[in-house]
Amino acid sequence: MAAHIVFLGPPASGKGTQGRRLAEERGLSYLSTGALLRSALRDQSPLGEQARPYLDRGEFVPDEIMVPMVLEWTNSQAHGCLLDGFPRTVEQAKALDETLGEEVRAIVLHVPDDELRRRVSCRLECENCHRVATEGEGENCPRCAGLLTARADDVAENFEKRLLAFRKLVIPTITYYCDQGRARIVNGMGSPEEVYERVQG
Ligand code: AMP
């Protein structure tokens, strides 16, 4: 049976870093919905223009936009996939179950708020491949030489709004998976290496 994994957690909890690595090592297709939206914004594509006001305000993009976009992608991933940043609402989780079946498993990264604030204040991401940089990597991505820059939405006010949206919408989504015994909560504190040991289970 194909493995389908979703990574859930507050902003800056390490979903991208851990999700990317797990997908690579398990041979799963990887999609970060946040990175996809940021690329669309940069390209000024129709999706980017639709999503822009929500991202600028630190709000979630509506389910009507997100669900068809992600399901179109997952439908072509028969051998298994890892989603980073989707689902973020119970509606999105239910739509995913309808498409992939209930073998979807959730990995939830838990990190205290103060540590999230510290991480976001110094987070850099590759403009080209969207990999999150580890501290001290310099100005260019060691993988693709793309420029490492701060995310436009990582300013303090926007971040606090995203944290509130996490509490309001993602926590019920985590509860949805927990109630069905399909979630594993992982302590996201420590070095990326230490967290990855726990992610592997
Ligand atoms: P991320 O890179 O995962 O932190 O996502 C950045 C932003 O993209 C979020 O704050 C949302 O505005 C938007 N976004 C990403 N994934 C979703 C989703 N599944 N549902 C709604 N909005 C999303």
Residues whose N, C-alpha, C, O or C-beta is under 5 A from the ligand:
A	BS01	AMP	P11 T33 G34 A35 L37 Y54 L55 E59 F60 V61 M66 D84 G85 F86 P87 R88 R162
